[in-house]
Structures are given as structure tokens and as C-alpha cells.
């Protein structure tokens, strides 16, 4: 079955998103973060080894955690922008699991926000109320999953 154009996830300009995060979150520029994909359904960021290396010649755990949080944050940001929503997205809490050492550049992917939870977020923002949302991100290196994040975000109304 062929999908209709309106069925495809809406895309965000990856250059715009990358420049936005480098300007708004300067650490991401120092880390060498690249936005590889950005749509209303999925965000993928790439992080190189060199600026994020630790004493064991692997990725520093703080860089891995930052990349996972960033991918999740970017997914919420992208989905909101593409739907014409505004608000201030902040991480409330997270749990990061490191499954294997990350010995090269890696990706952090966030996708599949629960639609019921998203509807609640939209409804809260439309009423000028704070909203909460859980987002999952996966880290991959060399075709293997090397970590994952469970993040809880708060979106504050832009006018509140």
C-alpha cells in the first residue's frame, strides 16, 4: 500500500535545527553535534568521538547523556514547531542506561512519542498550562544499541 503525501511525517530543516541548538545550547557546538534527521516522528543526532573522548578512549558518559537528552528535547521541539505550538521545553528528570562502552562516533535517536500523551500536552498548552511528557532515546554505535534514556520533560506555556 502506497502512503499518501499527507501521511508522511512532517520534516524540519535540519540545518535550522542544528544552528538553533548550537546557538541556544553552546555545549552542543563544542561537542560537534550534527542533526542527521528531524521530523515530527523522529530526531537523530550524531556525536563524534574526538571532542567527547574520555581517559579510556571512549565517549565520556556525560556527552552520551547530553546527546540522548538533546535528541529527546529536539523531538519535542520539532513536533511543537511543526504543529505551530510554542512553549519552553525543559528536562525534569532522566534515567540514562549505559549498555556498552561507546568507542566511536554515535547516534542518539528519539522517536515514537505516545499520541495520547501528546494530545494531553497540546490540550494543556492550549489552556496556557504546564504540560509533562516522557520521551525515550536510544544510543547506537557501529550498528549496536549502546545505551538508552528515559526522559521526563516539562513544557511551560510561552505566555505563562
KACOR-V960917 format. One record per pair of residues at least 12 apart in sequence whose ideal C-beta (glycine too) atoms are under 6 Angstrom apart, sorted by the first residue. I is the first residue (numbers start at 1). J is the second residue. Records with the same first field share a line. If there is no record, write none. Layout:
I = J / J
//
This chain:
9 = 39 / 40 / 41
10 = 40 / 82
11 = 39
12 = 38 / 78
14 = 35 / 38
17 = 35 / 38
18 = 35
31 = 47 / 51 / 52 / 63
32 = 48 / 51
33 = 45 / 47
34 = 46
38 = 78
40 = 79 / 82
41 = 111
42 = 111
43 = 71 / 74 / 75 / 78 / 110
44 = 107 / 109
45 = 67 / 70 / 71 / 108
46 = 107
47 = 67 / 106
48 = 105
49 = 104 / 105
58 = 101 / 102 / 103
59 = 102
64 = 102 / 139 / 147
65 = 96
67 = 108
68 = 108 / 137 / 139 / 149
69 = 91
71 = 108 / 110 / 137
72 = 110 / 135 / 137 / 151
73 = 89
75 = 110
76 = 89 / 153
77 = 89
85 = 125
86 = 158
87 = 125 / 155 / 156 / 157 / 158
88 = 156
89 = 153 / 155
90 = 154
91 = 153
92 = 152 / 154
93 = 152
94 = 149 / 151
95 = 150
96 = 149
97 = 147 / 148
98 = 147
99 = 146 / 147
100 = 146
102 = 141 / 146
104 = 141
106 = 139 / 141
107 = 140
108 = 137 / 139
109 = 138
110 = 135 / 137
117 = 133
121 = 133
125 = 157
128 = 157 / 159 / 160
130 = 156
131 = 155
132 = 154
133 = 153
134 = 152
135 = 151
136 = 150
137 = 149
//
